[in-house]
Protein backbone atom coordinates (compact mmCIF):
# COMPACT_ATOMS: atom_id res chain seq x y z
CA UNK A 1 0.00 0.00 0.00
CA UNK A 2 2.84 2.47 0.80
CA UNK A 3 5.23 1.05 -1.78
CA UNK A 4 6.08 4.49 -3.11
CA UNK A 5 6.66 6.04 0.41
CA UNK A 6 9.45 3.78 1.66
CA UNK A 7 11.84 4.35 -1.29
CA UNK A 8 11.12 8.08 -1.05
CA UNK A 9 11.92 8.12 2.69
CA UNK A 10 15.12 6.12 2.19
CA UNK A 11 16.29 8.56 -0.46
CA UNK A 12 15.33 11.61 1.60
CA UNK A 13 16.87 10.34 4.84
CA UNK A 14 20.33 9.50 3.47
CA UNK A 15 23.29 11.16 5.18
CA UNK A 16 24.43 14.44 3.64
CA UNK A 17 27.60 16.47 4.11
CA UNK A 18 27.13 19.65 6.14
CA UNK A 19 28.40 22.90 4.65
CA UNK A 20 31.82 24.02 5.92
CA UNK A 21 30.39 27.27 7.29
CA UNK A 22 28.08 25.28 9.58
CA UNK A 23 31.06 23.47 11.11
CA UNK A 24 32.82 26.84 11.58
CA UNK A 25 29.76 28.19 13.42
CA UNK A 26 29.62 25.09 15.64
CA UNK A 27 33.31 25.47 16.51
CA UNK A 28 32.79 29.21 17.19
CA UNK A 29 29.92 28.41 19.55
CA UNK A 30 32.17 26.01 21.48
CA UNK A 31 34.85 28.70 21.88
CA UNK A 32 32.25 31.29 22.95
CA UNK A 33 30.77 28.83 25.46
CA UNK A 34 34.23 28.18 26.96
CA UNK A 35 34.88 31.95 27.19
CA UNK A 36 31.52 32.50 28.86
CA UNK A 37 32.29 29.71 31.32
CA UNK A 38 35.62 31.36 32.23
CA UNK A 39 33.86 34.72 32.67
CA UNK A 40 31.29 33.15 35.00
CA UNK A 41 34.07 31.60 37.10
CA UNK A 42 35.94 34.93 37.22
CA UNK A 43 32.79 36.73 38.36
CA UNK A 44 32.09 34.05 40.97
CA UNK A 45 35.64 34.40 42.29
CA UNK A 46 35.19 38.18 42.51
CA UNK A 47 31.96 37.79 44.47
CA UNK A 48 33.62 35.31 46.84
CA UNK A 49 36.59 37.63 47.40
CA UNK A 50 34.27 40.56 48.04
CA UNK A 51 32.18 38.47 50.43
CA UNK A 52 35.34 37.52 52.31
CA UNK A 53 36.36 41.19 52.44
CA UNK A 54 32.93 42.14 53.76
CA UNK A 55 33.05 39.35 56.33
CA UNK A 56 36.24 40.91 57.66
CA UNK A 57 34.32 44.08 58.46
CA UNK A 58 33.72 44.31 62.19
CA UNK A 59 30.18 44.21 63.50
CA UNK A 60 27.97 47.27 62.98
CA UNK A 61 28.56 48.59 66.49
CA UNK A 62 32.33 48.60 65.88
CA UNK A 63 32.41 50.47 62.57
CA UNK A 64 30.26 52.03 59.89
CA UNK A 65 30.89 55.46 61.23
CA UNK A 66 31.23 54.78 64.95
CA UNK A 67 33.77 57.47 65.91
CA UNK A 68 35.16 55.37 68.77
CA UNK A 69 36.25 52.60 66.37
CA UNK A 70 38.53 54.77 64.23
CA UNK A 71 42.23 54.56 65.08
CA UNK A 72 42.75 57.93 63.41
CA UNK A 73 39.98 60.48 63.83
CA UNK A 74 40.16 63.00 61.03
CA UNK A 75 37.84 64.99 58.80
CA UNK A 76 40.60 66.33 56.54
CA UNK A 77 40.84 64.22 53.33
CA UNK A 78 44.55 64.98 52.72
CA UNK A 79 45.56 64.07 56.29
CA UNK A 80 43.41 60.94 56.27
CA UNK A 81 44.86 59.87 52.90
CA UNK A 82 48.41 60.39 54.23
CA UNK A 83 47.62 58.39 57.40
CA UNK A 84 46.22 55.48 55.37
CA UNK A 85 49.27 55.52 53.07
CA UNK A 86 51.68 55.58 56.03
CA UNK A 87 49.88 52.78 57.93
CA UNK A 88 48.89 50.44 55.09
CA UNK A 89 50.83 51.48 51.99
CA UNK A 90 47.50 51.96 50.20
CA UNK A 91 46.77 55.13 48.25
CA UNK A 92 43.10 56.07 48.56
CA UNK A 93 42.21 58.75 46.00
CA UNK A 94 40.11 60.93 48.29
CA UNK A 95 39.04 64.30 46.91
CA UNK A 96 40.89 67.33 48.29
CA UNK A 97 37.62 68.80 49.52
CA UNK A 98 34.34 66.99 50.05
CA UNK A 99 30.81 68.28 49.57
CA UNK A 100 29.01 69.31 52.75
CA UNK A 101 26.77 66.24 52.44
CA UNK A 102 29.76 63.95 53.21
CA UNK A 103 31.76 64.00 56.42
CA UNK A 104 34.85 61.90 57.06
CA UNK A 105 34.96 60.32 60.49
CA UNK A 106 38.32 58.59 60.44
CA UNK A 107 40.21 55.47 59.46
CA UNK A 108 41.85 52.40 60.84
CA UNK A 109 44.10 49.72 59.43
CA UNK A 110 43.00 46.13 59.88
CA UNK A 111 45.59 43.66 58.70
CA UNK A 112 46.51 44.59 55.15
CA UNK A 113 43.49 46.77 54.46
CA UNK A 114 42.14 50.14 55.50
CA UNK A 115 38.64 51.06 56.62
CA UNK A 116 37.56 54.63 56.11
CA UNK A 117 34.44 55.60 58.06
CA UNK A 118 32.29 58.43 56.73
CA UNK A 119 28.83 59.88 57.10
CA UNK A 120 26.69 60.57 54.01
CA UNK A 121 23.84 62.84 54.99
CA UNK A 122 22.83 61.43 58.34
CA UNK A 123 23.76 57.80 57.59
CA UNK A 124 27.04 55.99 58.22
CA UNK A 125 29.14 54.08 55.72
CA UNK A 126 32.57 52.52 55.30
CA UNK A 127 35.01 52.27 52.42
CA UNK A 128 37.22 49.18 52.65
CA UNK A 129 40.45 49.31 50.61
CA UNK A 130 42.86 46.42 50.10
CA UNK A 131 45.55 45.33 47.65
CA UNK A 132 44.45 43.57 44.47
CA UNK A 133 47.85 42.77 42.98
CA UNK A 134 47.59 40.99 39.66
CA UNK A 135 43.82 41.46 39.43
CA UNK A 136 42.58 43.23 36.32
CA UNK A 137 40.57 46.40 36.75
CA UNK A 138 36.91 45.60 37.34
CA UNK A 139 33.93 47.92 37.14
CA UNK A 140 31.58 48.50 40.04
CA UNK A 141 29.83 45.25 40.94
CA UNK A 142 26.84 45.28 43.26
CA UNK A 143 27.49 42.63 45.92
CA UNK A 144 24.28 43.21 47.81
CA UNK A 145 21.74 45.95 48.37
CA UNK A 146 24.22 47.63 50.71
CA UNK A 147 27.64 46.83 49.21
CA UNK A 148 29.48 47.47 45.97
CA UNK A 149 33.02 46.51 44.94
CA UNK A 150 35.47 47.36 42.16
CA UNK A 151 39.19 47.04 41.35
CA UNK A 152 41.17 50.08 40.23
CA UNK A 153 44.91 50.82 40.10
CA UNK A 154 45.85 47.55 41.83
CA UNK A 155 43.49 48.10 44.75
CA UNK A 156 40.11 46.58 45.61
CA UNK A 157 37.52 49.01 46.92
CA UNK A 158 34.41 47.82 48.73
CA UNK A 159 31.82 50.39 49.66
CA UNK A 160 29.27 49.48 52.32
CA UNK A 161 26.48 51.79 53.37
CA UNK A 162 23.30 51.42 55.38
CA UNK A 163 21.00 52.67 52.63
CA UNK A 164 21.39 51.81 48.92
CA UNK A 165 20.42 55.40 48.10
CA UNK A 166 23.76 56.47 49.61
CA UNK A 167 25.89 54.76 46.93
CA UNK A 168 25.81 57.71 44.56
CA UNK A 169 26.53 60.15 47.38
CA UNK A 170 29.40 57.98 48.69
CA UNK A 171 31.08 58.04 45.26
CA UNK A 172 31.79 61.71 45.95
CA UNK A 173 34.46 60.63 48.46
CA UNK A 174 36.77 60.18 45.48
CA UNK A 175 34.97 61.44 42.38
CA UNK A 176 33.67 64.78 41.24
CA UNK A 177 30.00 65.02 40.29
N, C-alpha and C positions, 0 to 999 in steps of 0.2 A: 504494500500500500504506500509506503514512504520510500520507494526505491530511488526516487530522484533526490530526496533530502540527504540521505547518508553520504553519497559521493560529493555533494555540494558542501556539506559540513566538513568532511575530510579535507577537501581542497582549501576551504576558507580557514581552517584551524591549523594549518601547517606552520611550523616555525618560520619566522622572518627575521632578517637582520635589522637591528635598530640603527637609526641614523647616528653618525659620529657625534653630532651636536647634542644628542640626547645623553650619550655617555659623558660628555664634557659637563653638562648640567648636573648629572648625578654626582660626579666627582666634586664639582663646585659646592654642591649642597653638603657633602660630607665634610669638606674643609670648613665651611661656614658653621656647621653644627659643632665641630671640634673647637672652633674659635669661641662660639657662644658658650660652650661648656667651660672653657678656661675663664671667660669673663664672669660667669656665674660663681665659679670658685674664688676668683679674686674679690668679688663683691662680698661673698660670704666671709672670707678672711678679714676683710675690712670691718665688717659688722662685728665679728668676734673680737677683733682688736679694740674697737671702740667700746664694746660692752665691757671688756676687761678694764679699759681705762676708766670708764664710768664706775665700775665696781670698786675702783681704788679711791673714789671720792669718799671722804668721810661722811658720816650721817648728817642729815639736814641740820641738826642742832650744832654741829661742829663747823659748818662752812656755809656756803651760799649766802655770803654777806654778813655773817656773824662777826662783828668787829673783834671780839675776843679771840677768834681763831687765827687771825692773821699774825704772822711772825713779824711782818713789817707793815705798820699802819701808815698809809700814805695816800694822799689824793692828787699828788702831782705826777702826771704821766711820765715825764722824763726821769724823775727820781725813782719811780717804781720800776721803769724799764731797766735802769742801771742796776737796781738791786737784784732784779731777776737775773740779769746777765752775770752779775758777780757771784750769785749763789747757785746758779744752775748751768751757766754757759749758754742759756737759751736767749735768743733775741726776739722779743715780742714787739711787733711793729705798732705800738700804741701811738695814737695821734698826739701831737704836741699840745693841743688844747681840745677838751671834750665839750660837747654841747651841755647846756645846763640840765638836760633831762637825764644825763648819766653822771654818776658819782663813783669814783674809785674808792674802795674801802681799804684795800691792802693786798698783800701777797704772802705766800709762804712756799717753801720748797718742800716737796714730799718725794723722797727718793730722787729719781732722775727727772722729775717733772715739776712744773710750777703751777700753782693755783692762784688766779687773780680774782679776788672778790670785788663785785661792783654792785651798784644799785641802779636799776633802770626805772625811772619814774619812782614808784614807791615799792617796787618788787626787787628782790635779791636775785643775783645770778653769779655764775662762776665760769671763768675761762680756764680750761686745763690745757697746758702746753707741754709737749714732750718731743723727744727726738724721733724722727722717722727716717733714719739713714737708709738709703737704698730704696726707699719707697717712692714711686712716681707721684707727681702731683695729682691730687684727686679733688674734684669739685665738692661743694657742700653736699653732704649726704645726711638726710634726716634719719636719725637713729631711733627716735621716739617722738612723741608729741612735745617733749621738753628738752630734747638734746639733738645737736647737729655736729657733724665732724667733717674735717677736710684736711688735706695735706698740702703744704705750701712751703717752698724754700727749705726742704729737709726737716720740717717740723710738722707734727700732728697737732691740730687745734680741735678741741672739743668744747662746745659751748652748751652750757646747761642753764636753763632758766625756769622759773616757776610757772610762767605763763607763755604759751606759744606765741602770743602776740608780741612778746618782748624780743623775739629773734631779730627783727629788722632794726629795732632800736639798739640792741646789743652790738650789731655790726658796726655801729658808729664808734666803738672803742678803737678800731683800727682804720676804718674807711671813712672817706668823706661821703656826703649825701649822694 
